Each structure stands twice: as C-alpha cells, then as structure tokens.
Amino acid sequence: MTLTLVLGGARSGKSGYAEHRAADTGREVLYVATARACDGEMAGRIARHRAQRPAHWATVEEPVHLGDALATHASPSRVILIDCLTLWLSNVLFAGSEPFPEVGEIELPHSFVAERAALLSALASAKGDIILVSNEVGMGIVPMGAATRMFMDEAGRLNQALAAVCGEVVFVAAGLPLVLKASSCSPV
C-alpha cells in the first residue's frame, strides 16, 4: 500500500498531477470527490473536474465521511484518489449552523475532531494505494478573522498529519512536481 499526499496552491496543477499518477498505475481508479455544489460557480468547477476525468473511473461523492469511504472502498486492486481535502475540511468545520466569532478562540466542532480521527485511522489500515490532494494554504499572510485563521491552522495541521503517515509527499507549483518526501524515506 502506498499513501501519497499531493499539495499545492489554487490552480497549481495538483489535481491534474494526482490524476496522472492514478492513471499511470494501470489499475482501477476510484475518485472520491469532496466538493459540494453550493452555488453556480462551484457547480461549474465540479462539472469541469468531471469532464477532465476518464469516463471509466468510478466516482464516489463524499463531502464529510472520508474515513468511512476509505474503509468501504479501499482495495489492493484499485487506487483511490481523494480530491480535495481542503474542501472536505471546510465541509466538516463549517457544517453546523452556529456562527463563528470574528475574534477570540474557536472551539473545534466535535464532528470535525471525530471525522479527522476516522480519516487518519482509515488511512493507517487501508488496503491499496491512496492519493490525497490538498491545498497548501499557509504560504501567504495570516488572514483576518478568527474563523479564517482557524481554517488555515487546521488545514496546516491536517497536511502535517497526512504528510507524517504518507510515504510520498509531492508539492506542485506551476504544474511542476517537487518531491518533498520519497517513498523510501521514513517519517521524521
């Protein structure tokens, strides 16, 4: 089993890179999509992603319960491609109807804590190869607003936790992959 984390900024080419990696295995690919079509713009993005994927790839739309999806679908005969963890993070952090304060500490939703633990647990026991796509959001300025800072912090923590368990980590910028961690390396 190989776990690969593909990181990059918006429009960096990370999804395309991950899709090529999955296709190059020659095995069945299961694409796990985390996006929700909350508005017309997002619906358009989802449609473009669908159109660029090979028609024979199976797709599971799972915006929240990634751990369950991995437990159900992981298999040595297939590659699972999850795109994208940043959207998933947004889905689980902001799923409730409670407003977040503009300033001060924000307590993480219990559902997020549980879903994050389930994802990491499922990755630890998954059978088959898994490619995870996530945005690197911590390379700019610290945003204003407590909820936005909480999101950025949790995205960074999630990426670090994933990088620790993945055998390979690739950063994509301007469509070019930079290997940060090769599968022959052990976690530090």
SELOMAR-20931 format. One record per residue: residue in one letter; y, z negated, x negated of N, C-alpha, C in turn. Coordinates in steps of 0.1 Angstrom, whole numbers, plus 5000, padded with zeros to 4 digits. Layout:
N
AYZXYZXYZX/...
***
This chain:
188
M498850004992500050005000501250004991/T502250084995503550094988504650064997/L505549974993506749955001507950004993/T508750094999509850154993511150125001/L512150074995513450055001514450164996/V515050235005515950335002517350285007/L518250264998519650215001520650324998/G521750315005522850405003523950375013/G525150435010526250425020526050525031/A527050525040527050625051527150765045/R526350855050526250995046525951015032/S525250925026524850925012523651025009/G522951055020521751125018520451045018/K520650915021519450825021518350855031/S518750895043517750935053516951055049/G517751155045517051285040516151255029/Y516551175019515751145008514451075013/A514550975021513450905027512450995034/E513051085042512251185050511451275040/H512051325029511351405020510251325013/R510551195010509451115004508251095013/A508551075026507451065036506651195037/A507351305038506751435040505851465027/D506351435016505651465003504351395002/T504051295009502751225008501651305014/G502051405023500951485029500151405040/R500551285043499851215053500651215066/E500051165077500751145090501951055088/V503051095094504251015093504650965107/L504850835108505350775120506750725117/Y507750785124509150755123509550645133/V509950525127510350415136511950425136/A512450455148513950465149514450345156/T515550295150516150165155517450185162/A517950305163519250325169519150325184/R520250285190520450285205521550375208/A521450455218522450545222523450475232/C524350395226525250315234526450395239/D526750505232527850595236527550735233/G528350825236528150965234528051005219/E528950945211528850965196527550935190/M527050815194525750765189524650855194/A524750895206523650985212523651115204/G524851165200524851285192524251265178/R524451145172523851115159522351115160/I521851045171520451035173519851175175/A520451265183519951395185519951475172/R520951465164520951535151519751485142/H519551355142518451305134517051355139/R516951355152515651405158515451555155/A516551635155516451775152516051805138/Q516451725129516151745115514751705110/R514151615118512751575115511751675119/P510651685112509551775116509051735130/A508751835138508351825151507051745153/H506151765142504851695143504851545140/W505951495135506051355132506051275146/A505251175146505351085158506550995156/T507150955167508350865167508150745177/V508450635172508550515180509950465179/E510550435191511850385192511750235193/E512150155183512050015184513349955178/P514249915186515549865181515549725177/V514549645181514549505178513349445171/H512149475177510949415172510149495162/L510749505150510149585139508849515134/G508849385133507649325128506449355137/D506649355150505649395160505249535158/A506249625156505949765155505049795142/L505349725131504549745119503149685121/A503049575127501749515130500849605138/T501549675148500749765157500449895150/H501349955142501250095138500850115123/A500950015115500650035101499250065099/S498950165090497550215088497550275074/P496450265067496350325054496350485055/S496150535066496150685068497550745071/R498550655072499850705076500950645068/V502150705068503350655062504250615074/I504850495073505850465083507150465077/L508050535083509450545079510350475089/I511050365085511950295094513350335090/D514050385100515450425098516250385110/C517150295109517650225097517750075099/L517550005089517549855090518949795093/T520049875089521349825092521649825107/L521149935114521249945129520449835135/W519249815130518349705135519049575134/L519649545122520349425120521449405131/S522249505133523249505143522749475157/N521549545160520949515173520549375175/V519949315165519449175167520549075165/L521549095157522649005155523548995168/F523749115174524749125185524149155198/A522849115200522149135212522549045224/G523048935220523548835231524848875237/S525148805247526448835254527548735249/E527248645241528248545237529248615227/P530448575229531448635219531448555206/F531748625195531848565182533348525179/P533548415172534948385169535448475158/E536748485158537448565147537448495134/V537448355134537448275122536448165123/G536048115112535048005112533648045110/E532847945109531347975107530748025119/I529748115118529048165129527548125127/E527048065137525548025137524748155140/L523848185131522948305134522148285146/P522048385154521248385166519748355163/H519148265171517748225168516848355169/S517148445178516348565179516448645166/F517548645159517648725146516748655136/V516848525135516048445125514648475127/A514148475140512748505143512348645140/E513148745143512848885141512848915126/R513748855119513848885104512548825098/A512148705102510948645096509648725100/A509648775112508548865117508448995109/L509649055106509649175098509149145084/L509649045077509149015064507748985063/S507248905073505848875074504949005076/A505349085085504649215087504549295075/L505649305067505649385055504749325045/A504549195044503649125035502249155038/S501949185050500449215053500249355058/A501149435058501049575063500049655055/K499349735062498349835055499049975056/G499050035045499650175044501050165038/D501550285036502850295029503950285039/I505050215035506250205044507450235036/I508350315042509650345036510650285045/L511550205040512650145047513950195043/V514850235053516150285050517150185054/S518150155045519150055048520450095042/N521550055048522850085042523249975032/E523850015021524449915012525849905016/V526149785022527549765028528349675020/G527849625009528649525001529449574989/M529749704989530449764978531949784980/G532349744992533849764994534549624995/I535649625002536349505003535749415013/V535949285012535449185022536249215035/P535549235046536249275059536849145065/M537849185074538449075082537649045094/G537648925098536948885110535548815106/A535348705112534148625109532848705113/A532848775124531548845128531248955118/T532349025114532149135105531649085091/R532248975087531748915074530348865075/M529948805087528648765089527648875088/F528048995094527149105094526949155080/M528049165072527949215058527149125050/D527348995052526548895044525048905048/E524748915061523348925064522649055060/A523449165060522949295055522549275040/G523449215033523149195018521949105016/R521848995024520748915023519448985026/L519449065037518249135041517849235030/N518849305025518549405015517949335002/Q518449224999517849144987516449104990/A516149055002514849005006513849125006/L514349235011513449355011513249404997/A514249414989514049454975513049374967/A513049244971512149154964510649184967/V510449224979509049254983508649394982/C509549484980509249624978508949664964/G507949744962507549784949508549884943/E509249954951510150054947511450044955/V512650054948513950044954514750164948/V515250244957516050364953517450354960/F518450374952519850384957520150534957/V520750584968521150724970522650724971/A523250804963524650834964524950984962/A525751044970526051184970524751264970/G523751224977522451294977521551274965/L521951204956521251184943520551044943/P519251044940518550914940518650854926/L518850724926518850644914517750534916/V516750534908515650434910516150304904/L516250204912516650064908515449984904/K514350014910513049934908511950034909/A511150044899509950134899508750054903/S507750124909506650054915505849984904/S506050024891505249954881505949824877/C507149794882507849674879507449564888/S507449444883507149324891508449254895/P508449194907509749124911510149024901/V511449014900512048914890512148784897/
***
